[in-house]
Amino acid sequence: MLLLGALGLGAVYFVLDPAQHPFPRCPFLLLTGLYCPGCGSQRALHALLHGEVGRAAGFNLLAVACAPLLAVGAADGSRAWFTGRVQRAALLYRPWPAWLVAGGTVAFGVLRNLPGPLGAWLAP
């Protein structure tokens, strides 16, 4: 059921461009005027599904950087579901990837809101 939902959501993001259609907006941005680490990720997902990696990185570099981890996790979960055997990918079930992603997310959220060229480059 979850796999079908993910495939359906992927189809929606493939067909509809979030920049052109009324998709949900970031509540953090609306309330504070600051970009959260996820701002631009809907447009980045649309671009990634169309194979436009450079364009996706312009919308949200963190989403593009984390896409391989998400793909490995999805493949691992799908394999376990289809085979009935839980064989976890060793990379995903160690503490350091979680700490790396958490620290990177916080740093990305701070850096993309800084004034100057770095903040402008990381902003969606």
Contacts in CASP RR format, 6 or more apart in sequence:
PFRMAT RR
TARGET T0000
AUTHOR 0000-0000-0000
METHOD contacts of the structure
MODEL  1
MLLLGALGLGAVYFVLDPAQHPFPRCPFLLLTGLYCPGCGSQRALHALLH
GEVGRAAGFNLLAVACAPLLAVGAADGSRAWFTGRVQRAALLYRPWPAWL
VAGGTVAFGVLRNLPGPLGAWLAP
3 78 0 8 1.000
3 81 0 8 1.000
6 74 0 8 1.000
10 45 0 8 1.000
10 49 0 8 1.000
13 42 0 8 1.000
13 45 0 8 1.000
13 46 0 8 1.000
13 49 0 8 1.000
14 46 0 8 1.000
14 49 0 8 1.000
14 50 0 8 1.000
16 23 0 8 1.000
16 46 0 8 1.000
17 43 0 8 1.000
17 46 0 8 1.000
18 42 0 8 1.000
18 43 0 8 1.000
18 45 0 8 1.000
18 46 0 8 1.000
19 43 0 8 1.000
19 46 0 8 1.000
23 42 0 8 1.000
24 42 0 8 1.000
26 35 0 8 1.000
26 36 0 8 1.000
26 38 0 8 1.000
26 39 0 8 1.000
26 40 0 8 1.000
28 34 0 8 1.000
28 36 0 8 1.000
28 39 0 8 1.000
29 35 0 8 1.000
29 36 0 8 1.000
29 39 0 8 1.000
34 113 0 8 1.000
35 109 0 8 1.000
35 112 0 8 1.000
35 113 0 8 1.000
35 123 0 8 1.000
35 124 0 8 1.000
36 109 0 8 1.000
37 62 0 8 1.000
37 105 0 8 1.000
37 106 0 8 1.000
37 108 0 8 1.000
37 109 0 8 1.000
37 112 0 8 1.000
38 60 0 8 1.000
38 62 0 8 1.000
38 63 0 8 1.000
39 60 0 8 1.000
39 112 0 8 1.000
39 124 0 8 1.000
40 59 0 8 1.000
40 60 0 8 1.000
40 63 0 8 1.000
40 124 0 8 1.000
41 59 0 8 1.000
41 60 0 8 1.000
41 62 0 8 1.000
41 63 0 8 1.000
43 56 0 8 1.000
43 59 0 8 1.000
43 60 0 8 1.000
43 124 0 8 1.000
44 56 0 8 1.000
44 57 0 8 1.000
44 58 0 8 1.000
44 59 0 8 1.000
44 60 0 8 1.000
44 63 0 8 1.000
44 64 0 8 1.000
45 56 0 8 1.000
45 63 0 8 1.000
47 53 0 8 1.000
47 54 0 8 1.000
47 55 0 8 1.000
47 56 0 8 1.000
47 59 0 8 1.000
48 56 0 8 1.000
48 63 0 8 1.000
48 64 0 8 1.000
48 67 0 8 1.000
53 64 0 8 1.000
54 64 0 8 1.000
56 63 0 8 1.000
56 64 0 8 1.000
57 64 0 8 1.000
58 124 0 8 1.000
59 124 0 8 1.000
60 124 0 8 1.000
61 108 0 8 1.000
61 122 0 8 1.000
62 104 0 8 1.000
62 105 0 8 1.000
62 108 0 8 1.000
66 101 0 8 1.000
69 92 0 8 1.000
69 97 0 8 1.000
69 101 0 8 1.000
72 89 0 8 1.000
72 91 0 8 1.000
72 92 0 8 1.000
73 89 0 8 1.000
73 92 0 8 1.000
76 87 0 8 1.000
76 88 0 8 1.000
76 89 0 8 1.000
76 92 0 8 1.000
79 87 0 8 1.000
80 86 0 8 1.000
80 87 0 8 1.000
80 88 0 8 1.000
91 97 0 8 1.000
108 122 0 8 1.000
111 118 0 8 1.000
111 119 0 8 1.000
111 122 0 8 1.000
112 119 0 8 1.000
112 122 0 8 1.000
112 123 0 8 1.000
113 119 0 8 1.000
113 123 0 8 1.000
END
